[in-house]
Amino acid sequence: AADGVGDRLRTAAAAARLGGADAVRRWLRCRQRTPDPRGTARAAAVFSRSADYICRNRQRTGTEHRQVHGGTAGHNLSGMTSWDGGTLDEREYLIVRGTVQQIVYYNDENGYAVLRLAAENGAEVTATGTFPNIGLGEEVILTGCWVTHPTYGEQFATEAFERRLPTSVRGIAEYLGSGLIRGIGPRLAAKIAEKFGEDTFDILMHEPERLSELRGITDRKAKEIGRQFTEQSEMRLLMDFLSEHGLPVALTPLLYKRLHDSAIDALCENPYLLCDPYYDVDFKLADGLAMELGLSLLSDERVDAGILYTLTFNLNNGHTFIPVEKLLYAVCMLLSDDDVVVDEDRALHGIARLEEKGRLVREHIAGRDAVYLRDMHDAEAYLAEMLGYMAERNYEYDFDVDELLSALLESSEFTFSEKQQLAISTAARNGLVILTGGPGTGKTTTVRGILQVFEALGLDTLLAAPTGRAAKRLSDLTGMEAKTIHRLLEAGFAGGGRTVFARSVTNPLECDAVILDEVSMVDITLMQALINALPHGARLVLVGDAD
């Protein structure tokens, strides 16, 4: 606290409990390199984030990683590249100060940019990183390390940065004319900067109507310019808040899109809103922000976020639900430490709250008291209903199907066993067929027979598999084009990195049948998307190894 870092040091102390001796040594190294209070605050942020990474990695691999040097507050410490139990890559993190001279590349979605800077020493620096709403003429302080790009050469990879608006008339003109504000080009920007000088930004924020004093700017345009500048300023404040607390600045546009100028207040009130899939922030980072802000570690928001995190984390292990007794144990272990104890009653109340809000579903299934995330429960229920409906569907023909099948099987180049003939016959008459068997049991030969029958029946059939390799193998074995499920459904990306599919119930696949291979590799949400995209009356053949 004597260094003026307050909550940062308390966060560092909390992280020390998690990170152990390695983390303490890391803190001391950062402290020695940054004796000034501002630098100590930055080192505290570095330390707390690094200790969190060390702790999480120890949990993954059972290995303590030593000799972790450098770093900054941010979403990712780029020096930490090895998670295989070996020694982490060591990098010294440096500070570069300069003025933005050129924006070589800018991604509107996430704020990633390539900048040309005029450094304080007069050198030209190419910097890469996330710089939401960066503008020409801005003075920046970058923290990161030098890297060598195989094509573009030496670059400064930025992990965190601070920014200041320009104060000179020329700098203000360059900033306003950089394209950040629609309706202001270089010529108009120069006129505005010359007219209002150092007061330009204050005028834009508080008295934008005064812009109409300039010829060619109407009252309406003046207000719109002021609105855009205010929005940019609010996003800058939000970005600075995220950077200060070691959170990824790429969250800035996502948070502002949903919460607008109340984003910082919302984060201070409930940091765990970042755990929403839209933001996709790890629970540990949100929890770290809560500790830095001095919020109660027994709050309902923290307990609820811990429950949702535990259920979401276990999706990666194939669990669409967790029995309530196991969920309670896992949540209490996650949220408790030497100073804070979250008991099962508190966690049970959290489950009830989330169930009431519609975030969870709790029901007895297969003799267990199961807790689902709402989306997972909906997916399972939908698939159970649809597959049951398809299994009951039978097809009638105005000709003798048995005679057709006999002729096809006799003329085929393959010899089919009784079970294979039964599977082919079933596929001709039923809406759903599940074909299982280990390697070498004849699944591929059976699929070829089913394809011959579908062709004879005039059915348009699509082949699919969950991975590119499986799709290529299926294509090679059948002589027909096979696609991944994502490609078949024409997958794309929406805001927040969500996967969306162009093919759905409103835009179904154009086919009469789908044969899906390697079904055991398909997760439940992808299967839900596929079933949802099947046209009414289409047949489905599921092929895979039951083991």
N, C-alpha and C positions, 0 to 999 in steps of 0.2 A: 504493500500500500504506500510505502514511502516513495516508491518510484512513480506513483500516480496512476497505477494500472488497475487498482481495485478489483472489480469482478473478474478481470482477465486472470489475475494471480489466483483467485479462488478457483476459477475453472482449471488453471494449470495444476493446482493442488489436487483437485478431484481427479484429473487425468493421471496424476502421478500414482494414485492408488490403483488405477487400471493398468498403467504402463510399466510400473515397477522400476527397478534400478536403471534400466536402459533409458527410460523416459526422463528420469531425474538427471542422468548425465547429459541427456540431450538439452534439457532446460538450461543447465549450467553453461554448456557450450554457446547456446543462443544468447544467454545473458552476457557472457564475456565479449561476444562480437557486437553487442548493441548496448553500450553503457548509458545512452541517453534515454529519458523517460518514454519518448515516442517510439524509439527503437525497441525498448523493453516491452512495450505494449504489443508491438508487432511480433516480437519473439515469443511472448506468451501465447499469442494466437497460433503461431507456428507450432509451438510445443503441444498445445492442447489438441490440435488436429492430428499431429504426428503420433501422439500417444494413443489416440483413438485408433489410428491405422495399425499401430503395433499391437494393440490389444485384440483387435478384430482378426489380425493375421495369426496371432498366437492361437486364437480359438479355432481357426481353420486348419492350421498345419501342425500345431503343437510345438512350434519352433520359435525361439526368441531371436529376433533380428537385431543385430548390433550395428554400430557405426553408421547410424542414420544422421547425415549432415544436411544442413540447409533446409529451406522450405519456406512457404508463406501460407497465410490464411487463405484457404480456397477449397474448392470442391475436390481437387485432385493434386497430390504432390507428385509432379511428373518424374522426380528422381526415383520414386518408389516403383520400380518396374518389375521386380521379381517377386512372385508369390509362390515359388516352388520350394521354399525351405532354404534357399541359399542366401548369401549376403546381398542386401539391397544395393542398387546402384547409388554411388555417392556423388552428389553435385553440390557445388557452392552456389548459393542464391545471391544475386547481386541486385543493385538498384541502378536504374537508368533514368535520368531526368531529361526532358526535352519538350519540344513543341511539335504538334501534329502538322506536317507539311503536305501530306498526300494520303488519301484513303485509297489504297490499291484495290482492296476487295472488301465488301461488307455483306454479311448475310442478315437480312431483315428478320428471319425467324428466330435466330438464337444470339445475334449480336457478335458473332465471330468476325474478326477483321484482320486484314494485313495493312499495317501502317508504315509510312515513311516519316521518321522523326528527325528534326534538327536537334541533336543532343547539345547539352550545355557546353561541351568542349569543341563544338563546331562540326563534329562528325555526323554523317548521315547513317541512321540506324533503321533497319527493317525489323519491325516488331509484329508478333502474331499473338492472338489471344482473344478473349471475349471482352468487347468494348461497347456495350449497348449505347446507342445514340451518340457515338463519338463524332466530333466535328473538327473541321480545320481550325487551326489557331489555338486549340486547347493546349494548355500546359499539363503534362502528365508526369507522374512518378511511377515507374514500372518496377515491379519486383519479379524476378524470374532468373533464367539462366540462358547462356548462349548455346545454341544448337546449330548443326550444319545440315541444311536440307540438300538432298542429293542433286536437285535441279537448281534451286534458287540460292544456294550458298548459305553464308552465315546469317542467322536470324536470332532475335531475342524472344524466347518463348516466355510469355508473360503469364504468371500465376495469379497476381493481384495487382491492382493499380489504384492510384489516387489521381484526381483531376482537378483543374482549376480553370474557370472561364478566363479568356484573355481580357486584358485591361487596356491595351493600346487600341487606338482607333483602327489601325491596320489589322490587328488581330481580331477585333470585333467584326470588322467587315468580312474577313476571311471566314470566320465562324458562321455568320449569318448567311453568307453566300455559298456555303458548302453543300446545300441541298437538304439540310435537316428540316427546314421549315418551308413547306410548299408555298409558292407565290413570291419568294424572295430569291432573286438571282444575284450574281456578283455586282451588277451595276446598282440595283436598288439597295443592296446591302451596304455598299460604299456610301450612298446618300444618307442612309439611316445613321450609320456610324459617324459621319461628318456632322450631321445635324445634332445628335444627342451626346456624342462623345462617350465619356466614361459612365454616363448615366443611362446608356442605351438599355442595358439589361433590366435596370430598375423600371424604366419606362415601359418596356415590353410586359413586365410582370404586373405592374400596378396601374399604369395609365396608358394602355395600348391605344386608346382613342386618339392620343396625341400624334400617332403616326399619320393621321389624316392631314396633318399640317404640311406633309410633303405632297407635292403634285403627283397625281396618278394613284394615290391610295385613298379609296373610299372608306367611309365609316365601317361598312360591312367587312371589307378586307382587313382593316386595322384590327377589328375585334377577332377575326379568324387568326391572324398572325399572333395576337396576344394569347389566344386559346392554345395554339400549338406550342408556343414558347412555355406557357405554364405547364402543359403536359410534359414537355421535355424536362423541365426543371423538377417536376415531381418524380419522374423516372430516374433522374440523376440522384435525387435524395434516396430513393429506394435502393438504387444500385450501391450507393455509398454505405447504406445500412447493411446490406448483404455482405459487402466486402469487409466491412469492419468486424462482422461477426463470423467470418470464415465460411460463408455460404456461397454457392456458385452464383456469380453475377448473371449467368445465363437465365436465371429464374426471373430476372427483372421484367421482360415483356410478358411472361406468363402471369405473374402476379398482378401486374398493372392492368392487363386485359380483363381480369376477373374482379379485382378489388379497387382499381383506380387510385384515387388519392388517399384512400383509407387503408392501403396495403400495410404500411408500417404499423399503424395502430392495431390492425388485425393480428399481425405477427407478434407484437408485444403482448397482446392479450392471450393469444393461443398459438404458439410456435408450431404446434403439432398439426396445424392445417397443412403444413408442407408435406405431410405423409400421404396426402391424397394422391391417387395414381396420376392425376393431371400434372402434378409437380414432380412426383417420383423421387422425392428426397428420402434418403435413408433415415430411419428412426433415430439413430445415434446422433446425426447432425442436428435434427430438430430438438432432441433432448439436450444436446450441448448448448443450443441457443436458449432454451428454457433455463438452464443453470446459469448462463451468463446474465440473463435478465433477472435472476433472483426469484423465479417463480417456484411455487410449491411443488415438490416432487411427489406429493400425494394428491395432486389435483385430479379431478374426474377426466380432464382432457388428456392427461398423461396416461392414465390407466386405459382409457378407450383406445388411444393411439397404440399402446403396447399390445393390446389384444388384436387389433387389426394387423399390426406388423407381424405378430407371431403367426397368424393364420396365413397371411400373404407369403411370408418367408417359407412356410412349409408346403406351399404350392410347388416349389421347386423340387420337393422330395416326392411329389406325386400324390399328396394328400389333399383331396377336395374338402374334407372336413377333419376336425380333430375331436376325439371324445372329450367331454367337458372336463373330466378329472385331469386329463393330461394337459389340456389347455390352461387350466388354472395353475398347475405346477409350473409350466413353462413361463407364463406371464409373471408370476411372483418371482421367479428366478431372474427374469430379465429386468424387472423394475426395482429390485431390492439390492441394497449393499450394506456396508457396515453401519451407515448412518440412517438409512431409510428402509423400512420394512413394509412392503405391500402384502397384506394377507389375502387369503382366499375369499373372504367375505367381500372385501373391496373389489377384487377382480370379478366376483360373481355379480355384484351390482353393476359393474361395467358392462358385462355381457347382456344383462337385462336392459340397460340403457340403449345399447346399440341395437338390440333386437326391437325395442320400441321405436327407434328411429328408422328401422328398415334396413340397417346396414348388415345385420346378421340374421340367420335363420337357425333356430334350435329345434330339433325334432328327433324322435326315436327312430332309428333305422338299423336294421340288422342286429337288433338287440343292444344297441349303444345309444347313449345320450349324446347326439352329434351336434357340433356347432359349425355352421357353414358361413362363409362370406356370401352375401346375397347373390352375387353374380354366379358363383359356383353352384349354389343350390338351384338357381333358375336354369342353368345350363344342364344339370343332371336331370331335373324334372322334365325339361323340354325334350331331351334325348330319349328318356324313358317313354314318354308319351308317343313321340314320333316313330321310334323304332318299333314299339308295340303295334302301332297302327299299320306300319309298313309290313310287319311280319304276318298280319292277318289278311293282307291283300292277296287275292288270287286272280289270275288272268284266265279268261275263257276265250277259246278260238272257234271259228266256224269251219275248222278243218281238223283232221286227226293229227294231233301233236305227236303222239307216240310213233306214228308212222314216219313223220318227218325226222324225229330224233333217231330212229333206227337207221334210216337211210344215211343220215349224216355221220353217225358213229361208224357204220360199216365202211363208208367211203373215206373216212379220215385216215391220215398217215399215221396216227397215233393209236395205240391199243389202250383202251380204258378198262380199269378194274370196275367191279360192281359199285363200290362206293363212289368212284369218280363218275360213273354213269348216273348214279342217283343224284349227285350234286348238280350235274349238267341238266338233268330233267327237272330238278327243283328250281333251278334258276330260270327255266323257261316258263314256270307256272306261278312263281311267288315274287312278291315285291322286295323281300329281304332274304339274302342268303349269307350265312357266315361260314367261311371255308377255313378250317384250321388244320395245322399239322406241322411237324418239325421239318428241318432241312431234308430233302431227298424223299419226301413222302408223296410227291406228285402234285403239289398245288399248282405249279406253273402249267403242267400238262392239262390239268382240269380247267384252268383259266383259258387256255387256248381253245378247249372244247366249248366252253361257255361263249367265247367270242364267235365261234363258228355258228352256234345256234342263234345268237343274237343277230348276226348278219343275215341268216336265213329268214328270220322273223321280220327283217327290215328295221331293226332297232339301231338308232344312232348312239354309239357307245363311246364314252370318254374314259380314259385310264389316268389314274392319279396315284401319287405316293407322297409321304410327308417330306422327304428330302430329295435333293437333286440326284444324289447317287442312286437312291432306290428307284427314282423315276427313270433314270437312264437304264438301269438293269431291267426294269419291267418292259421298257421300250425295245431293248435288244432281244429279250426273250419272246416277245409277242409279235414283233415286226410292225407295231403300231406306235404312234406318238403317245408318250405318257408325260404328264406335267406334274410339277409339285402342286400341292393343294393351294398354296398361296398364288401361284401363277394361274391355276385354273380359276380361282375366284377373283383374279385381277386385283391383288392386294395393293394398297397404297397407304400413305401416312396422313394423319390429321394432326391438329394441335396437340401439343404435349407428347408427341411421339407415338400416339395411339395408332394401331393398325386398323385400317378400315378396308372393306371389300366392296368392289363395284357390283359383284354378283350377290344377290340376296333374294328375299321373297318377292320384292318388287321388280327385280331384274334377274330372273332365274337363268340357270344354265340352259343352253339349247341342246338338249339331249333326251334320250329315252332311257338310258341306263348309265350308271357309273360303277366302275370296278376300282376299288381302293386297296392297294397293297400295303404291307407293313403297318397294319392298323395299330399294333401294340405301341408304336412310336408316336401316335397322334394324341395330343392333349385334348381335354374335353371342350375347351372353348373353340378350338379349330374344327373339331367334329361338329359342334353346334353350328358354326358358320357354313360348313359344307351341307349339312342336312337342310339348313334354312334356304340354301340356294338351289335345291333340287326342284325341278318343275313337278307339278301335281301328277301323280301316276308313274313317276320314274322309278326304275328298279335300282337297287343298291346291292352290290356284292362286296362283302368285307373279307379280306384275305390276310392271314397273319398266323403267327406262332402263338398258341395258347399259353406257352410257358414264358 
